[in-house]
Amino acid sequence: MTTTLKSKLHDDLNAAIRERDELRSATLRLTLAAITKEEVAGKEKRELSDDEVLKVITKEAKKRREAADAFAQGGRPAQAEREKAEGELLATYLPKQLSDDELTTIVAQAVEEARAGGAEGPRAMGAVMKIVNPKVAGQADGGRVAAIVKQQLQG
């Protein structure tokens, strides 16, 4: 039994090949390769769940964003554009990202919860992150979450 997200990626790859869409087919090939690599990592081969496939896609999209920034800073705008386009393509497979307002609200509630549980000062950061992460999984970049948590704990 294949996961629905993985089979969608395969279907989209086949469509991209038929349409001779080089960017889409190359990006999806690399992403499917990363998924396969994840499936054969560890002691035995296994199928990834949709959630695990999403994690791989998130990781791949993040790599593209970082590469785009690096190429842009390195004065290679063509490569930066390509990486950015690949990242945007992968983002279409991810859940909608939370807005700053939505994320701030979730973090504020988590800060209250953590403080109610007795977490104070710098140690509260870990407690708050433990509460927030499951709620925003796949919908917000970890760096964004951490920045808002820090800001609220200092505020």
HELIX and SHEET records of a PDB file:
HELIX    1   1 THR A    4  ARG A   18  1                                  15    
HELIX    2   2 GLU A   22  VAL A   40  1                                  19    
HELIX    3   3 ASP A   50  GLN A   73  1                                  24    
HELIX    4   4 PRO A   77  ALA A   91  1                                  15    
HELIX    5   5 ASP A  100  ALA A  116  1                                  17    
HELIX    6   6 GLY A  121  ARG A  123  5                                   3    
HELIX    7   7 ALA A  124  VAL A  136  1                                  13    
HELIX    8   8 GLY A  142  GLN A  154  1                                  13    
END                                                                             
